[in-house]
Amino acid sequence: MAKTSPIEMRLKRWERKKCKPNSLPMLHKMHVRVGDTVQVIAGREKGKVGEVVRLYKHNSTVIVKDLNLKSKHKKGTEDEPGEIVMIEGPIHSSNMMLYSKEKNVTSRVGHKILEDGTKVRYLKKTGEVIDSVDNWVKVFKEGDSESSS
C-alpha cells in the first residue's frame, strides 16, 4: 500500500512547495499581469504606484518597477571593483490592487466578454478596460527593446 501524499518540489532548503503528481509546481492564478499599473495597499511601500515587471506564479509574488528596493552586494573581480546595487524585491500579489491612472483610484478586477467575443479584464469602479490590444502591443515592444539592449 502506497501513501497518497502530495509530492513536494525542493525550491530552497527552507521552503517546500506542493507539486502536482507530474512533479510540476502548483501555479496560482493572480489578478495582475505584466504591464499592469498597481498600487500597493499593505506593507512598507503602502500607497505607492508602479508597473508590474515580472510575476512569480509558484508563490504569488510580483516585482513592481522601482518599488521595494533592496541592496545587493556584488563581489568584485580582478578587472572591476565590488559594488552595492539596488534591486526590486518581490511583493505578494494580495498586497496590491489595480490602479487607474485616469481617475486615480484603485479597483478590483472583473471579467467580461465584448461584442466581438474577446474576454477582457476591466476595473469594477471605473469600467475601464485593462486588456486592450494597444496595451499588449506596448508591453511586448518594451520587452523586446529591453532584451535587445
Accessible surface in RSA format (square Angstrom, percent):
REM  Atomic radii and reference values for relative SASA: ProtOr
REM  Chains: A
REM  Algorithm: Lee & Richards
REM  Probe-radius: 1.40
REM  Slices: 20
REM RES _ NUM      All-atoms   Total-Side   Main-Chain    Non-polar    All polar
REM                ABS   REL    ABS   REL    ABS   REL    ABS   REL    ABS   REL
RES MET A   1   246.48 127.6 160.93 106.5  85.55 203.7 138.85 118.1 107.62 142.6
RES ALA A   2    97.38  89.5  63.62  98.2  33.76  76.8  71.58 100.8  25.81  68.4
RES LYS A   3   193.01  94.2 162.58  99.8  30.42  72.4 111.87 100.7  81.14  86.4
RES THR A   4   142.53 101.4 105.97 107.4  36.56  87.1  83.03 111.5  59.50  89.9
RES SER A   5    79.50  67.2  60.76  81.1  18.74  43.2  35.25  75.1  44.24  62.0
RES PRO A   6    77.32  56.3  57.33  52.3  19.99  72.7  68.19  56.3   9.13  56.7
RES ILE A   7    81.06  46.1  74.18  55.3   6.89  16.6  80.27  57.8   0.79   2.2
RES GLU A   8    93.78  53.8  66.53  50.3  27.25  64.9  18.61  36.0  75.17  61.4
RES MET A   9    54.17  28.1  48.08  31.8   6.09  14.5  42.67  36.3  11.50  15.2
RES ARG A  10   160.25  67.3 135.19  68.9  25.06  59.7  54.37  74.3 105.88  64.2
RES LEU A  11    59.18  33.0  31.64  22.6  27.54  69.2  32.76  23.0  26.42  71.1
RES LYS A  12   110.40  53.9 103.23  63.3   7.17  17.1  57.74  52.0  52.66  56.1
RES ARG A  13   178.88  75.1 162.94  83.1  15.94  38.0  55.76  76.2 123.13  74.6
RES TRP A  14   184.97  74.2 147.54  71.4  37.43  87.9 138.97  74.1  46.00  74.6
RES GLU A  15    51.08  29.3  47.41  35.9   3.66   8.7  16.04  31.0  35.04  28.6
RES ARG A  16   126.81  53.2 100.31  51.1  26.50  63.1  39.12  53.5  87.69  53.1
RES LYS A  17    44.60  21.8  43.79  26.9   0.80   1.9  13.02  11.7  31.58  33.6
RES LYS A  18   122.84  59.9 115.77  71.0   7.08  16.8  59.20  53.3  63.64  67.8
RES CYS A  19     4.13   3.1   0.38   0.4   3.75   8.8   0.00   0.0   4.13   4.5
RES LYS A  20    90.22  44.0  88.76  54.5   1.47   3.5  43.08  38.8  47.14  50.2
RES PRO A  21   123.94  90.3 104.58  95.3  19.36  70.4 106.77  88.2  17.16 106.7
RES ASN A  22    93.82  64.7  68.75  66.4  25.07  60.4  46.48 111.9  47.33  45.7
RES SER A  23    66.56  56.2  57.33  76.5   9.24  21.3  30.04  64.0  36.52  51.2
RES LEU A  24    98.36  54.8  98.36  70.4   0.00   0.0  98.36  69.1   0.00   0.0
RES PRO A  25    30.63  22.3  29.68  27.1   0.96   3.5  29.68  24.5   0.96   5.9
RES MET A  26    90.11  46.7  86.05  57.0   4.06   9.7  70.10  59.6  20.01  26.5
RES LEU A  27   110.98  61.8  82.60  59.1  28.38  71.3  82.60  58.0  28.38  76.4
RES HIS A  28    86.84  47.5  81.28  56.5   5.56  14.2  48.25  49.7  38.59  44.9
RES LYS A  29   208.26 101.6 175.94 108.0  32.32  77.0 123.35 111.0  84.91  90.4
RES MET A  30    32.88  17.0   2.45   1.6  30.43  72.4   8.18   7.0  24.70  32.7
RES HIS A  31    63.42  34.7  52.54  36.5  10.89  27.9  44.55  45.9  18.87  22.0
RES VAL A  32     1.80   1.2   0.00   0.0   1.80   4.3   0.00   0.0   1.80   4.9
RES ARG A  33    95.35  40.0  95.35  48.6   0.00   0.0  20.91  28.6  74.44  45.1
RES VAL A  34    57.79  38.0  53.34  48.3   4.45  10.7  53.34  46.3   4.45  12.1
RES GLY A  35    18.71  23.1   0.00   N/A  18.71  23.1   2.80   7.7  15.91  35.6
RES ASP A  36    11.14   7.8   7.71   7.7   3.42   8.1   3.72   8.7   7.42   7.4
RES THR A  37    23.40  16.6  16.70  16.9   6.70  16.0   6.87   9.2  16.53  25.0
RES VAL A  38     0.00   0.0   0.00   0.0   0.00   0.0   0.00   0.0   0.00   0.0
RES GLN A  39    38.48  21.5  38.48  28.1   0.00   0.0   1.79   3.8  36.69  27.8
RES VAL A  40     2.22   1.5   1.27   1.1   0.95   2.3   1.27   1.1   0.95   2.6
RES ILE A  41    69.72  39.7  56.55  42.1  13.18  31.8  59.05  42.5  10.68  29.0
RES ALA A  42    41.52  38.2  37.08  57.2   4.45  10.1  39.27  55.3   2.26   6.0
RES GLY A  43    56.82  70.1   0.00   N/A  56.82  70.1  36.86 101.2  19.96  44.7
RES ARG A  44   169.58  71.2 127.88  65.2  41.70  99.3  88.18 120.5  81.40  49.3
RES GLU A  45    18.98  10.9  18.06  13.7   0.91   2.2   4.54   8.8  14.43  11.8
RES LYS A  46   145.59  71.0 123.26  75.6  22.32  53.1  66.87  60.2  78.72  83.9
RES GLY A  47    40.52  50.0   0.00   N/A  40.52  50.0  23.93  65.7  16.59  37.2
RES LYS A  48   102.11  49.8  97.07  59.6   5.04  12.0  61.32  55.2  40.79  43.5
RES VAL A  49    64.22  42.3  36.65  33.2  27.58  66.4  36.65  31.8  27.58  74.8
RES GLY A  50    12.80  15.8   0.00   N/A  12.80  15.8  12.80  35.1   0.00   0.0
RES GLU A  51    53.71  30.8  51.65  39.1   2.06   4.9  15.32  29.6  38.39  31.3
RES VAL A  52     2.30   1.5   0.00   0.0   2.30   5.5   0.00   0.0   2.30   6.2
RES VAL A  53    71.28  46.9  55.56  50.3  15.72  37.9  58.55  50.9  12.73  34.5
RES ARG A  54   133.67  56.1 132.53  67.6   1.14   2.7  33.16  45.3 100.51  60.9
RES LEU A  55    38.94  21.7  20.33  14.5  18.61  46.8  20.33  14.3  18.61  50.1
RES TYR A  56    59.08  27.6  56.66  32.2   2.43   6.3  41.65  31.3  17.43  21.5
RES LYS A  57    98.69  48.1  93.23  57.2   5.47  13.0  36.73  33.1  61.96  66.0
RES HIS A  58    48.31  26.4  47.10  32.7   1.21   3.1  31.33  32.3  16.98  19.8
RES ASN A  59    42.57  29.4  33.80  32.7   8.77  21.1  10.98  26.4  31.59  30.5
RES SER A  60    13.37  11.3  13.37  17.8   0.00   0.0   5.33  11.3   8.04  11.3
RES THR A  61    18.63  13.3  18.63  18.9   0.00   0.0  17.56  23.6   1.07   1.6
RES VAL A  62     0.00   0.0   0.00   0.0   0.00   0.0   0.00   0.0   0.00   0.0
RES ILE A  63    24.50  13.9  24.50  18.3   0.00   0.0  24.50  17.6   0.00   0.0
RES VAL A  64     0.06   0.0   0.00   0.0   0.06   0.1   0.00   0.0   0.06   0.2
RES LYS A  65   112.41  54.8 107.91  66.2   4.50  10.7  56.30  50.7  56.11  59.8
RES ASP A  66    97.82  68.5  84.71  84.3  13.11  31.0  26.31  61.9  71.51  71.3
RES LEU A  67    11.19   6.2  10.04   7.2   1.15   2.9  11.01   7.7   0.18   0.5
RES ASN A  68    18.20  12.5  17.52  16.9   0.68   1.6   1.33   3.2  16.87  16.3
RES LEU A  69    76.05  42.4  61.64  44.1  14.41  36.2  61.64  43.3  14.41  38.8
RES LYS A  70    94.15  45.9  89.68  55.0   4.46  10.6  59.36  53.4  34.79  37.1
RES SER A  71    62.95  53.2  38.48  51.3  24.47  56.4  12.18  25.9  50.76  71.1
RES LYS A  72    99.10  48.3  94.90  58.2   4.20  10.0  46.25  41.6  52.85  56.3
RES HIS A  73   131.41  71.8 106.09  73.7  25.32  64.8  73.11  75.3  58.31  67.8
RES LYS A  74   103.93  50.7  93.35  57.3  10.58  25.2  43.12  38.8  60.81  64.8
RES LYS A  75   195.59  95.4 165.84 101.8  29.75  70.8 116.83 105.2  78.76  83.9
RES GLY A  76    33.08  40.8   0.00   N/A  33.08  40.8   9.94  27.3  23.14  51.8
RES THR A  77    86.69  61.7  63.60  64.5  23.09  55.0  72.16  96.9  14.54  22.0
RES GLU A  78   187.07 107.4 144.31 109.2  42.76 101.8  67.42 130.4 119.65  97.7
RES ASP A  79   132.55  92.9  93.53  93.1  39.03  92.3  48.32 113.7  84.23  84.0
RES GLU A  80   101.88  58.5  99.85  75.5   2.02   4.8  25.65  49.6  76.23  62.2
RES PRO A  81   116.42  84.8  98.46  89.8  17.95  65.3 108.23  89.4   8.19  50.9
RES GLY A  82    42.47  52.4   0.00   N/A  42.47  52.4  15.22  41.8  27.25  61.0
RES GLU A  83    98.77  56.7  85.29  64.5  13.48  32.1  31.02  60.0  67.75  55.3
RES ILE A  84   110.21  62.7  81.56  60.8  28.65  69.1  81.56  58.7  28.65  77.8
RES VAL A  85    44.02  29.0  40.72  36.9   3.30   8.0  44.02  38.3   0.00   0.0
RES MET A  86   110.44  57.2  87.36  57.8  23.08  54.9  77.43  65.8  33.01  43.7
RES ILE A  87    77.94  44.3  74.97  55.8   2.97   7.2  77.94  56.1   0.00   0.0
RES GLU A  88    53.29  30.6  44.97  34.0   8.33  19.8   1.33   2.6  51.97  42.4
RES GLY A  89     3.53   4.4   0.00   N/A   3.53   4.4   3.44   9.5   0.08   0.2
RES PRO A  90    71.16  51.9  57.04  52.0  14.12  51.3  57.04  47.1  14.12  87.8
RES ILE A  91    16.92   9.6  13.00   9.7   3.93   9.5  16.92  12.2   0.00   0.0
RES HIS A  92    76.53  41.8  71.37  49.6   5.16  13.2  54.48  56.2  22.04  25.6
RES SER A  93     8.63   7.3   8.63  11.5   0.00   0.0   0.00   0.0   8.63  12.1
RES SER A  94    74.33  62.8  50.74  67.7  23.59  54.3  45.40  96.7  28.93  40.5
RES ASN A  95    46.59  32.1  46.38  44.8   0.21   0.5   0.21   0.5  46.38  44.8
RES MET A  96     2.80   1.5   0.00   0.0   2.80   6.7   0.00   0.0   2.80   3.7
RES MET A  97    46.63  24.1  45.81  30.3   0.82   2.0  29.75  25.3  16.88  22.4
RES LEU A  98     3.68   2.0   3.31   2.4   0.37   0.9   3.31   2.3   0.37   1.0
RES TYR A  99    40.55  18.9  30.48  17.3  10.07  26.2  10.31   7.7  30.24  37.3
RES SER A 100     0.38   0.3   0.00   0.0   0.38   0.9   0.38   0.8   0.00   0.0
RES LYS A 101   133.04  64.9 116.17  71.3  16.86  40.2  75.28  67.8  57.76  61.5
RES GLU A 102   140.92  80.9 104.65  79.2  36.27  86.4  49.56  95.9  91.36  74.6
RES LYS A 103   129.90  63.4 107.90  66.2  22.00  52.4  67.14  60.4  62.76  66.9
RES ASN A 104   102.15  70.4  82.42  79.7  19.72  47.5  18.44  44.4  83.71  80.9
RES VAL A 105    49.00  32.2  44.53  40.3   4.47  10.8  49.00  42.6   0.00   0.0
RES THR A 106    24.44  17.4  21.54  21.8   2.91   6.9   3.65   4.9  20.80  31.4
RES SER A 107     1.47   1.2   0.14   0.2   1.34   3.1   0.44   0.9   1.04   1.5
RES ARG A 108   167.60  70.4 159.43  81.3   8.16  19.4  59.16  80.8 108.44  65.7
RES VAL A 109    28.45  18.7  12.78  11.6  15.67  37.8  12.78  11.1  15.67  42.5
RES GLY A 110     4.99   6.2   0.00   N/A   4.99   6.2   4.99  13.7   0.00   0.0
RES HIS A 111   106.92  58.4  78.55  54.6  28.37  72.6  55.59  57.3  51.33  59.7
RES LYS A 112    81.52  39.8  73.60  45.2   7.92  18.9  44.58  40.1  36.93  39.3
RES ILE A 113   122.39  69.6  94.00  70.0  28.39  68.4  94.00  67.7  28.39  77.0
RES LEU A 114    59.67  33.2  52.27  37.4   7.41  18.6  54.39  38.2   5.29  14.2
RES GLU A 115   178.99 102.8 138.63 104.9  40.36  96.1  78.22 151.3 100.77  82.3
RES ASP A 116   113.58  79.6  73.21  72.9  40.37  95.5  51.90 122.2  61.67  61.5
RES GLY A 117    53.57  66.1   0.00   N/A  53.57  66.1  27.26  74.8  26.32  58.9
RES THR A 118    66.90  47.6  61.77  62.6   5.13  12.2  64.15  86.2   2.75   4.2
RES LYS A 119   145.91  71.2 118.35  72.6  27.56  65.6  61.86  55.7  84.05  89.5
RES VAL A 120     8.85   5.8   7.92   7.2   0.93   2.2   8.85   7.7   0.00   0.0
RES ARG A 121     7.29   3.1   7.29   3.7   0.00   0.0   6.06   8.3   1.23   0.7
RES TYR A 122    48.51  22.6  48.51  27.6   0.00   0.0  13.27  10.0  35.24  43.4
RES LEU A 123     3.19   1.8   3.19   2.3   0.00   0.0   3.19   2.2   0.00   0.0
RES LYS A 124   108.77  53.1  83.91  51.5  24.86  59.2  36.18  32.6  72.59  77.3
RES LYS A 125   145.57  71.0 107.15  65.7  38.42  91.5  77.02  69.3  68.54  73.0
RES THR A 126    39.14  27.8   7.54   7.6  31.60  75.3  13.27  17.8  25.88  39.1
RES GLY A 127    36.66  45.2   0.00   N/A  36.66  45.2  22.55  61.9  14.11  31.6
RES GLU A 128    56.59  32.5  46.63  35.3   9.96  23.7  27.47  53.1  29.11  23.8
RES VAL A 129    50.48  33.2  35.52  32.2  14.97  36.1  35.52  30.9  14.97  40.6
RES ILE A 130    24.45  13.9  20.23  15.1   4.21  10.1  23.00  16.6   1.44   3.9
RES ASP A 131    20.38  14.3  10.58  10.5   9.80  23.2   6.51  15.3  13.87  13.8
RES SER A 132    41.50  35.1  35.67  47.6   5.83  13.4  35.28  75.1   6.21   8.7
RES VAL A 133   117.04  77.0 112.20 101.6   4.84  11.7 114.25  99.3   2.79   7.6
RES ASP A 134   114.03  79.9 106.53 106.0   7.50  17.7  32.00  75.3  82.03  81.8
RES ASN A 135    62.39  43.0  61.85  59.8   0.54   1.3  16.65  40.1  45.74  44.2
RES TRP A 136    77.93  31.3  77.86  37.7   0.07   0.2  70.01  37.3   7.92  12.8
RES VAL A 137    68.87  45.3  65.63  59.4   3.24   7.8  68.58  59.6   0.28   0.8
RES LYS A 138    99.04  48.3  94.59  58.0   4.45  10.6  59.61  53.7  39.43  42.0
RES VAL A 139    23.77  15.6  20.46  18.5   3.31   8.0  20.75  18.0   3.02   8.2
RES PHE A 140   128.37  64.2 126.54  78.4   1.83   4.8 127.86  77.5   0.52   1.5
RES LYS A 141   140.62  68.6 134.15  82.3   6.47  15.4  84.63  76.2  55.99  59.6
RES GLU A 142    77.64  44.6  76.15  57.6   1.49   3.6  35.26  68.2  42.38  34.6
RES GLY A 143    37.17  45.8   0.00   N/A  37.17  45.8  30.59  83.9   6.58  14.7
RES ASP A 144    97.15  68.1  94.53  94.1   2.62   6.2  27.67  65.1  69.49  69.3
RES SER A 145    60.96  51.5  54.19  72.3   6.77  15.6  47.01 100.1  13.95  19.5
RES GLU A 146   123.00  70.6 104.62  79.1  18.38  43.8  44.85  86.8  78.14  63.8
RES SER A 147    94.20  79.6  56.26  75.1  37.94  87.4  53.38 113.7  40.82  57.2
RES SER A 148    97.30  82.2  56.22  75.0  41.07  94.6  51.97 110.7  45.33  63.5
RES SER A 149   125.91 106.4  59.67  79.6  66.24 152.6  69.56 148.1  56.36  79.0
END  Absolute sums over single chains surface
CHAIN  1 A    11217.8       9040.3       2177.5       6188.4       5029.4
END  Absolute sums over all chains
TOTAL         11217.8       9040.3       2177.5       6188.4       5029.4
